[in-house]
Amino acid sequence: METPEKIFRAAIPSELLSAIDETPALIVPVVVSFAALEAIPLAGTPLAGVPSPSLHLLAACLGALIGVVLYSGGDYWDRKMFDPRYGPGGKWIARKSKFFPSAKDLAATRKAAAALQLPGVTRETQEGVYAAAADLVREAGRWSDVQGPLVISKFVRSFIWPSLLAAAILALLAVLALFGSDYDRAVAAGALAMACAVIGVASFVPYFQFRVKHMTRLYRLAVRLIQKSVTT
């Protein structure tokens, strides 16, 4: 008997389903971008005479555009930060850390999933195992069993780019204020820059933790589904 999730996903185009899954993580950069644009002082600029509703609409449109660009850039952190540390042969697989997760269970379940001879998987390098396992779990209508940590991981990851960019901009404003002998503004901008930088760097901790949890659950479930299909 098909599960309600499998029936729902079969009835909805895959592109729409992906958009629904990505919505929580997309909200953060859009909202942050909109808030940043709204905070820009317009006094003395050509936009000072533009009606407020028009400015709000412009900020909303630009915020959505900038937010989508920032969210799309989130894959950069997967390629440059997560995969080299927690991918096959990653540097942090056996690492014990107070903040970052151990990936021994992830490595074991990924190895077991790679041994299942799933289509498109290279057993020796484990290349393609995530996509194959995800397809298997989706087809079984069990994606909701492993989706939660992935959604949280992407949601937290979406804080990184806005936080680091805000830190860079505020640091620049602090330097300019310092050169202008506006020490109070320099201190305030510098403090905000440090706070944004801390938020951006600290976001890597839950981002890594929940991504490892998601992948471990995914591979474990894929192995169980294959074993169940063999025995029935």
N, C-alpha and C positions, 0 to 999 in steps of 0.2 A: 504494500500500500504506500502510495506516495505521500510524503509529508507536505503540510501546508506551505512550507518555505519552498519546496521543490516545485509545487504547482504555481506559486507566485512568481518565482524566478523564470519558469518556463513561459509564463504569459507576458513578461516584461522584457523589452529589448535590452540586450546586454549593455549597450552604451548608457541607457537610463539607469540600470542597476549600478553601474560603476559610479555614475554621478551621485546617486543616493548614498552609496557607501562612503564617498569622499567628502560629503557635505560638512560633517562636524570639523574636519581638519581644515577645510577651506574657510570656515567662518573667521578664525583667528586673524589671519593676515588681512582679510577684507576689513574687519572691524578696526584693527590697529591702523591700517592705512587711512581709513575714513577719519578716524579720530585725529591722526597726525595732520591731515589736510585741514580739518576743522580748526585745529589749534594755531594754524599759521596766521599771524597778524597781518591784516590787509590795509591798515591805516597808512595813507600816503602812497598807495599803489594804484594803478589804473583800475583795479577791481573794487576799490573802496566804494564806488557809486553804484555798483551792481546790486539789485534787490537780493535780500537774504535768501528767499526761496530758490532763486536761480543758483546762488552760490552753494547752497546745501545740495541741490541736485547735481551740480558739477562735481562737488566733493564725493558724492555717493558713486557717481559713474567712474571717476578717476580712482577712487578707493577700491572699487570692484576690480578694475583693470589691474591696478598695482598688486592687489591681493592675489589674483590668479597667477600673475607672474612670479610673485614670491613663493606661492604654494608649489608651482611647477618646479621651482628651484630646490624644493625639498628633496628631490631625488639625488641631488648633489651629495647630501649628507649620507644617503644610503651607499652611494658608490665610493665616497672618499673616507667615510668614517666608520660606518657599520660593517660593510662587507669585508674590508681588510682585517677587521678585528674578530668578527663572528661568522664570516663565511667559511667555506671549506679551507682548512689549513690556516685559519685566522690566528692572529697573534695573541688574542685574549681568550682562546677556547678553554685553556686550563688555568687561566689567571684567577687568583683569589683576591677580591677587592672588597673594601667596606661599602663602596657605593655602587660599583658596576657589577652586573651579574656574572656568575660563572656559567659557562656554556657546555659543561660536560654532558648534560642530558640532551642538549641540542645536538651536539656532535654525534652522540650515540643514536638518537632517533633519525637524524638525517642520513647516517650511514645505513641504518636499517631500511629506510625508505628508498635509498639509492639502489639497494640490492633487490628491489622488487621487480626490476626490469620494466619500469614504467616507460611509456613511449617518450622519446626525446631526451632520455636521461643517460649520461655517460657515467657508468658505475665507478670507474677509477677516479675521476675528478669530481664526481657528484654534480657536474654541471647540468642545469635544467631540472633538478629535482624539485625545487620549490614550485615552479610553474606546473609541473606534472602532478605533484601532490595537491596543489590548489585546484586544478581541474578535476581531479578525482573526487575531492571532497565536495566541490560545488555540484557535480553531477549526482552525487549521492544525496544532495539536499541537506548536507550537514555543515554548511559554511558558517551558520550562526554559532556553532559550537566552538569555533576558533576565531571568529571575527572580532570579538570584543577587544582583546589586547592589541590587535592591529589598529583598530579605530583610535584607541587611546594613544598608541605610539605615534600615529600620524598627527593627531591633535596636538600632542606635546611638541613634536618636531616642528610644527608650523609656527611655534613661538621663536625659533632660533634665528631665522633671517631677520624678521622685524626687530627683534631685540638687539642683535648685533649692529644692524644698520642704524637704529636709533642711537645706540651707544656711540657710533662713529660720528654721527651728525652732532650730537650733543657735545662730544669732546671737541669737535671743531668750533662750535659756538663758544665753548669755554675758553679756548685759546684766543679767539677773536675778542671776546670780552676782556680777557686778561691784557691783551695788547691795547685795548681801549681804556684801560685803567678802571673798568667796571668790575671791581673785585667781588662784589656781592653776587652779581649775575654769573661771574666765572665760577664761583664756588657752587652755586646752585646747579648750573649746567654740568659741572664736573661730577657732582654727587649723583645726579640723574644718569649721567653716562655710566658711572660705575654700577649703579643699580641695574640698568639695562644689560650691561655686560654680564653681570652675575646671573641674571635671569636666563640669558642666552646660553651661557656655559652650563648652568645647572639643569637646563632642559635636556641635555644629553643623557642624564642619569635615568629618568623615567622612560625616555625614548628608547634607549638600549634595553632596559629591563622588560618593557612590555613587548618589544619586538622579539626578543629572545623567547619570551613566554608564548607568544603567538606561534612562532615557527616550531617550537617544541611540541605544542599541542597539535599543530597541523600534521607534522610528520608521524606522530604517535597515532593519530586518528587514521591517516592514510594506510599505515601498516595494519591496523585492526580491520579496516574495510577490505583490504586485499586478502588477509587471512580468513575473514569471514566468507568471502566469495569463493575461496578455495575449498573450504569445508562444507559449503552448502550445495 
